[in-house]
Amino acid sequence: MPSTLRYGSGLLDIPVSSVLPAMTVTGTYSGFWVGLDRSVVVDGSGTPVAFGPARSDFHWDASLAYGLYDRAEAGVSIQSVGGSGGSVWGLFGRVRLWEPIDQGLGFAVGGRYVTSPDFGDGIDRSPGRLGFADPRLAKSYTGSTNLSLYGVATAYLRGFDGGPLPENDMTFSVGYGTGMFKEGGNLPFYGSDNANGWFFGTSVNVATGERSILTLMAEHNGFDINVGAQLDWSGVRVGFHALGVNHGSPEGGYDSEYLKPKFGFSGSVAICPLASGLLCRPHMMRRTEPDTIFIPPPPPDTVIVRAEAAPVAGEESEVCLSTGQSIPIRVTAEGDTLIGPGLVSVGAARPALDFAGTYASGAFWFEDGDPISFERNTYGKAPDTFPVDCSQIVRVGVHEGVPLFADRNAYRPLAVLFVPVRVGVWERYERGLREEQ
């Protein structure tokens, strides 16, 4: 996901269910321009009573976010820098309750806390959703927007690939929040198009190269419809946005920063210490290549199955193939492997009959102990091999033609990958293990 304008990862101003990977750090700078022919003046109850002078301002914000254990992210923001009400500081955080390993639905809960501006007159004020200190937002009639709690669900879907379209993904998010997502809706100069705490948004992520993704976004943050685009090239993000596009041009001109379309830009850097490089390389959702099914030729006509054949002694077992399927086998006391209903010896059946799948044994990268790069992480070869239960693993990708598997219940980023070496034998690759041991 791209970076929000001031609250960590997400869309422009709303959160999503995903969080930053462990130890990932993002720093974001954003700003927008607003110009008014006149500004609204309110009385002690928040009712507009007059118009003040024209205003032309540029407002900017900065934030720093950090990923915690692949389950949460937290950060700090600074807003309204140098304004008459002093700098406004913010804290934010989000905990991922559920995230699909591939497509599917994710859930998260979180919160944002922003300090109140201080104009030195003893009036307690609420921070506004645009991030600048505003003396007109007294808590006595706006309600408190310092603490905003929310829950959000996000659907992650692979887009339509192939043909003239580049690889693309889509997300759809909906959530409910308090504080800044809801309060102030009764003020005519502030709360037009109030959704009473509900927010929603969507994004389309388009692969523009091996190391770059363009994200197009649209959202309703509870009050405003915002649209924007952000290009991520190897962890360096540049974005442009239009805020409040649902506020049409009123007769007589605009008189409120909150009810006027605004244009701005953002810049962000994402650092991934656990990846192979310093900056985070963006990636699309996983595309699983279809398994190739090898159908053996029919047996020769001279093969005769005799019903009176004596049963073959041996130990029954199962092996997990690189296709992700298990097949039954029987191992005789002499060490021969028998397969199929007729208990045919593997050695005698080859080359006409063999196990399906592609295996790493004999591949140069495997024999040399080279690491595997997968989803922005580097995995090193562990020193042991072992059998695997096919029911406990799921295919997650492919490396040099060899399928990669992970524990079915694992969370991303994956800590361990399983690589099929040969039939029934697997190798473990661990994240961050740089050298073969």
N, C-alpha and C positions, 0 to 999 in steps of 0.2 A: 504494500500500500504506500501511497505517497505521504508527504508530510502535510499536516494541517498548518494553518497560518500561525497558530500560537499554542497548540495543545498536543504536541506529539504526532504520532501517525494517525491517519484517517483520511477523510476527504478535506474540504476546505475549512469547515468549521464544526463538523459533526464527527463523532467517533465511529469506529467500526469494531467488529468483534475480535479481530486479530491484534497481536501485540508484536513489538520488536523482538527479534531473536536474542538469545542470551548474550549479554555484554556488548550488544550493538549500541552505538551512540549516534544520535542525529542532532545536528545544530541547524536551526532555521532562523532566517531573517525574512520578514514580510512587511509590506506597507501598502497604503492606498491614499489616493488624493480625494479631497472633497472640497467643492466650492459652492457657496451659497450667496444668492443675491441679498438675502436677509436671514436672520436667525430668530427663532421663536423665543419669547420670554414667557415664563410661567409664574403663577402666584404660589402661595404656600400650600395649595392643594394639588398642584401639578397641572392646573388648567391654563392653557395659553391665553394670555391677556394682552400681549403687544408683540411687536417685532423689533429686533435689535439690528445692529449693523451687519453688513456683509462679512463673510468669512471665507478664507481660502487656506486650507491646511493640508499638510502631509503627515499622516500618523503611521508610526512603525512599531513593530514588536519583535522580540527575539525570544527563542526558547531552546532548551536543551533537554533531550529525552534519553532514557537508558533502558535497555531490555534486561529483565530479571528472570533467569532460569527458564526461559521460553514460555513462561506462564503469565508474566505481567510486564508492564512498563510504567515508569514514573519519570517526572521531570519538573522543571521550573521554568517560568516565563517572566519577562519584564515587559510592561506595557506603559503607554503614555509617558515615555521618557522625557523629562524636562518640562512637563506640562505645569500649569498653574496649580494643579492639585497634587503635585508630587508624583513620583514614579509609582506605578501600581504593580505589585508583585503577585505572581500566581504559582500555585502548585497543582499538579494533575497526576492522575494515576488510573490504571485500568488493569483488571484481572480477567484473564481468559478462562471461562468456565468450560467451554468445549470448542474445539476447532477440528474440522474434517481433515483427514490426511490427504484428501484429494478434493473433488467436488463435494458440495454439501452445505450444511447450515452450521454456523458458529454462533456462540453466545458469549457475552462479556458484561461485566458491571464495572462502574468506575465513578470518578468524581473529579470536580475541578473546584479549587478554592482560590479566590482573587481578593486581595485587600481593597479596602475602600479608599478613595482619594480623600485628601485632607486639605480643605481650603481655609482652615484656621478660624472658622466662625462657630464652632461647636455643633454644627448640624451633621448628623450621621447619614452618610450617603451610600448608595449601592453602585458597584461597578457596572458599566454598560456593556452590551454585547460587542460593540465595535472597538473596545480596548482603550479608549481615551477617557481622561478624567472629565466628568460632566457635572457641574454644580446643580443642574436641574433635576437630578435623579435622587431625591431625598427618600430615605427608607420609609418615611411616614406614609407615603402614597405609592411607592413602587413595590414595596415588599423587599425582602433581602435576596440579593443575587450573589452574595459572597460565596456560598456553597451550592454547587450544582451537582446533584447525584443523578445517575442515569443507568439504564439497562439497554442493551442494543443487541439485535440479531442481524447477522449478515449471511446472505446466500452467495456462494462462490460457484460460478459456472464457467465452463470452457465455452468459448465462442465458436463461430463457424470458421473453420480453417479450410484451406485449399482453394483452388481457382485463383481469381485475381486478388483475393483478400489475404492480407498477412495474418500470421498467427495472432489470435486475440482472445481475451478473457473478459468476463463481466462480473460485477458485484452489485447486489441490491441490499440496502441496509434500512432498517426501521427501528426506532427506539423511543423511549419516553424518559423525560428528565424534569427535574425541578430547577429552582433558581433561575439561572440565565436562560434556560430553555423555555421558561414559562412566565416568570414574574414581569410586571410592567405592561401586561397586555391591555390594561384599562386606560393607559395614557394615550391620547389621540396623536401626539407628536412622536411617540415611541413605538406603540404596539400594534400598528396596522398589520393585518393578515396574521394575527396570532393563532397558532395551532393548539393552544392550551397544553403545552408540554410535549407534544409529539414532534418528532423530526424524522426525516427520511432522506435517502440519497442513493445515487447509482454512479458507477464508474465503468468505463470501457478501457481496457489496457491493451495496447497494440504494440507488438514487437516491431521496432524500427531498425534493428540490427542485432548482432550477437551479444552486444553489451548495452543496449539501450531499449527503453520502453517509454512510450508516450501514453499518458493517462488523461482521459477526458472525463470531467466530473460535473455533476449537477446535484443540487441538494436543496432542501428546505430545512433551515436550522431552528424552526419554531416560529420565526418571524419573516425571514428573508429567503428568497430564492437566489442562490449563488451558483455561478458556473465558472469553470476554469479548466486549464490544461497544465500539465506538468511533465517535463521531459527528464527522465532519469538516465544519465549516461555514466555507467560504472560508479554509481553512488553519489554523483554530483547532480543535483536536481535544480532546474530552473522552471518557474511557473508564472503564469499570468492569469488574472481572475477579474471577474465582474461581480460585484456584490449588490444585492437588493435590486435585481433586474425586474422584479415584480412590481416595483413602485413606479407607476407611470408618471408622466409629466403633468403636474397640476396646473390649472390656470393661475396666472399670477406668479409662477416660479416656485422653486423649492424653498422651504424655510426650515427643514429639519434634516440633519445628517443621516438620521435613521430611515427616512422615507425618500431617499434619493439614490439612484444607481451610482456606484463608485467603482473605480478601476485601479488596479494595483499589480504588484508583482511579488514574487517570493524567490528565495534562494536557499538551498539546503545541502548539507553534506552528511552522508551516512558512512560511519566507520565500523568495520566488522573485524575485531581482533582475532576471532577464531577462524576466519576464512583464509584462503591462500594469499590474498592481497590485503592491503590496508583498507581500501574502500570496498563497500558492499556492491557486488555485482547483481543487478536486478535479474529476475527470472520469471518466466510465465508459469502457469500451472503445469503439473506433470502431464505429459502425453505418453501413455503406455503403448509401446509398439505391440501389435498383435502377435501372439505366439504362432510359430510355424509348426503345423502338425504334419508329421511324416507318416504316411500310410505305407506299411511294408507291402511288398508284392505278394500275390497269393502263393501259397505253398505249392511245390511241384506235385504233379498228379501221382507220383510214385509213393508219396507218403501215405502210409496206411496206419490208422489208429486201431489197435486191437483192444477190445473191451476186456479181454481176459488178462491184460498186462498186470503184473504185480505192482502194488503201490510202491512208490519210491520213498525211502526213508529220508529224513532231513528236517531241518528247523524252518518253520514258516516265519516270514518277516515281511516288511515293507520298506521300499526305498523311495525317497523324494527326488523326482526329476527336476531339471531346470525349467520345465514347463509349469511348475507349481503343482503337479499332480503326483499322487502316490500310486505305485503299482505293487501287487503282491509278488513275492519271490519265495523260493525254497533253496536253502543252502544245504548240500549233502555233506556227509561226514568227510568226504574226500576234498571238500572245498569248492565243488562245482556249483555254479549258480544256475537254477532252472527257472524258466519263466513260461507264462502262458498256461492255458487249460491242459495242454498235453505235457507240461513240465519238460520243455525242450531246453537243452543245454545252450547257454549263451554262446559258448565257444563254437559249438557245432552249427549254430544258426547264422553266425556272421559269415559274410557281409550282407546276406539277404535280409536279415532281421537284426535290428539294433534298437537301443533305447532312443527315444525322442529327446530333443533339446540341444542346446549349445552350452559348452563347458569351457572353463578357463584353462584347464590343463593343456600345456603346450604353447599357450599364448605368450609372446615375448614380454608383455607388460606384467603378466602374472609371475612368470618364472624369474624375472629380474627384480620382483618386489616393488614395482612402481606404485605410488599412491593413486587413489581414485579421487577425481574431482567430481562432486555431486552436489547440486543445489547450493553453490557458493561455499561449500565446505570441503576440506581435504580429509580423506580417510586412509589410514595406514594399515598395512597387513599385519594381523596378529600371528603369533607363532604356532597356532594349533589348528588342526582340522577335526571335524566332528560330523555326525549325522544330524539331520534336521527333520522335524515333524512338519509336513506340508500344511497341516491344519492351523499351525501357529504363525505362519508367515504370509506376507502379501507382496506381490511384485510392485516395485516403486520406480523402476527405471531400467536403463541399459547402459553398459560401458564396453566400448569396442566390440559390440555384437553379443556380449555376454549379459544375460539378465541380472538385475540386482534385486535383492529382496530385503525386507525388514520385518521386525516383529509386528504382528497385526495390531497390537494395542499401543505401539510407540507413538510419541508425539514428535512433531517437527520443530527444529531441525533434528534429524535422526542421529542417535549416538552410535549405532552399530548398523553395518550393512552385511548381509550374507551373500556370498558369491559361490555358485556351484562349481566345484573343481572337476569332479567326474561323478559318475552315477553313484548317488548315496553318500558322497563326501563333499563337505562344504568348508569354506574358509571365512573367518570373521575379519572384517575391516572396521577399525574404530576411528571415530572422529577425533582429529587432533594428534593421532599417532603418526608422526612424520616419517619414521624410519622403520624398516623391517627389523624385528628383534630376533 
